[in-house]
Amino acid sequence: MCLFQNSKGYLSYIDVSIGEKVAGYSTQMGRLDVMCQNPSNAIVTLGHSGGMGTTC
């Protein structure tokens, strides 16, 4: 499973075993500048251009 982001704040989950998008979400907070995964629980935290953060 891979997580991709674009410049408009849209996240896409891609299943690399089948090569298809399995989910997609709009954060509605604008551009994503930072994406980091916690290695102990796989939670992904996102940093947005306006200083806000989200977790998915």
C-alpha positions as CSV (number, residue, x, y, z in Angstrom):
1,M,0.0,0.0,0.0
2,C,1.4,3.4,-0.9
3,L,0.0,6.8,0.0
4,F,0.4,9.7,-2.5
5,Q,-0.4,13.4,-2.1
6,N,-0.8,16.1,-4.7
7,S,-0.4,19.9,-4.6
8,K,-4.1,20.5,-4.0
9,G,-4.3,18.4,-0.8
10,Y,-5.7,15.2,-2.3
11,L,-4.5,11.8,-0.9
12,S,-4.6,8.6,-2.9
13,Y,-4.0,5.1,-1.5
14,I,-2.6,2.8,-4.1
15,D,-2.4,-1.0,-3.7
16,V,0.9,-1.8,-5.3
17,S,0.0,-5.6,-5.5
18,I,-2.7,-4.9,-8.1
19,G,-1.6,-1.5,-9.3
20,E,-4.9,0.3,-8.6
21,K,-6.2,3.2,-6.5
22,V,-8.2,1.8,-3.6
23,A,-9.2,5.1,-1.9
24,G,-8.8,8.8,-2.2
25,Y,-9.6,11.7,0.1
26,S,-9.5,15.5,-0.1
27,T,-8.2,17.1,3.1
28,Q,-9.8,20.5,2.1
29,M,-6.9,22.3,3.7
30,G,-4.9,23.2,0.6
31,R,-1.4,22.2,-0.4
32,L,0.4,19.4,1.5
33,D,4.0,20.3,2.4
34,V,4.9,17.4,4.7
35,M,3.9,13.8,5.0
36,C,5.4,11.5,7.8
37,Q,4.5,8.0,9.0
38,N,4.9,6.8,12.5
39,P,6.8,3.5,12.2
40,S,5.2,2.0,15.4
41,N,1.5,2.3,14.4
42,A,1.6,3.3,10.6
43,I,-0.5,6.5,11.3
44,V,0.3,9.2,8.7
45,T,0.5,12.8,9.7
46,L,0.3,15.6,7.1
47,G,1.5,19.2,7.3
48,H,-0.4,21.9,5.3
49,S,0.9,25.2,3.9
50,G,-1.3,27.2,6.4
51,G,0.3,25.6,9.4
52,M,-2.5,23.1,10.1
53,G,-1.9,19.4,10.6
54,T,-4.1,16.4,9.9
55,T,-3.8,12.7,10.7
56,C,-5.0,9.8,8.6
